Amino acid sequence: MVYVFLGDDRYTKKAEARRIAQQQEAAFVFVELHKKDQWEPFRQRITTPSLFGNPFLFYLSEFESASVHVQTNAFRYIGVEAQKKAVSVIIDYGGSKANPLFKPFQSFQYDLPKPWKRAEWIEKTVLLAKREGLTLSPGQAALLFERCGPELERIANEITKVRAASVNGQIETDLFNALIFPYEPENLDDFVFSVLEQDHAAVFRSLYPVFSEYPENLILFQLIKAAMCLSHLITHHRKQVSRFEDLREISKDTGLNIPTLSRFYGYSFDRAKKRRNLLYAYEAEGVSKILDELWQIDYENKSEGQSVFKNMIGFLDRLSRRA
């Protein structure tokens, strides 16, 4: 059995795939073929019978992100193995143009409301809560949408939290309001500077939320960029800064904006706050070592498909030990 799940509602697609796997008493196997280290395990598992005879359901997440070569090779196995083994494949495809390879298979459409379609989001929130055994009024659903934004997985997580506090699927408005907090995205710049400031408690506290919020390659890029800026400033503009005019002059010379420079120089617009001047917290050799390690993470990700997140944890652990 091969199904194609089209559209941008990845939360509902994955939930439906898990429901089908449970119905078939199949092992749910989540696969991301756009990641280099995922192809070979997928090929081996789809061609090798299960030792215990349990069927597999392969969920190919974000299939549109895989290369054309990988997509074509995947269909060579899907078209053969899914027909002769206890194997099901569900292809999650969010691309705007359907792949011609999908034609032989049954497809289903899962679309999210447009972000500005507030009424549709409220209706979807009410229905999602109902499926989870929770009754929400339109007003409660509206508040949930306002505080979570047009992010269905985030809304679903809040529904799970509220459901746990409900009584027989009902929850009082005051308690509901107290449980639902406005969503505040993690600040990537704060994470980057907490790494450079060696505020290890802040780093490890925000590590998982940041990697959930942003693409891992963007996080790595921002860290490399910040370390390169720090290296340049240490080499060419190492000084104590006590006046705003000093920042303005350095900004003219470097092209860096003043808020960013203030973080590097430990300059606070609030005189009561004391910050560390990073240009005196490091020597050039120390920053060079950090850059070498970050570039190594980048190389291992791009050439070998290694996880940025996993290697980042190792890097941060080593950095904390050097403090």
Order of alpha helices (4+ residues) and beta strands (2+ residues): beta-alpha-beta-alpha-beta-alpha-beta-beta-alpha-alpha-alpha-alpha-alpha-alpha-alpha-alpha-alpha-alpha-alpha-alpha
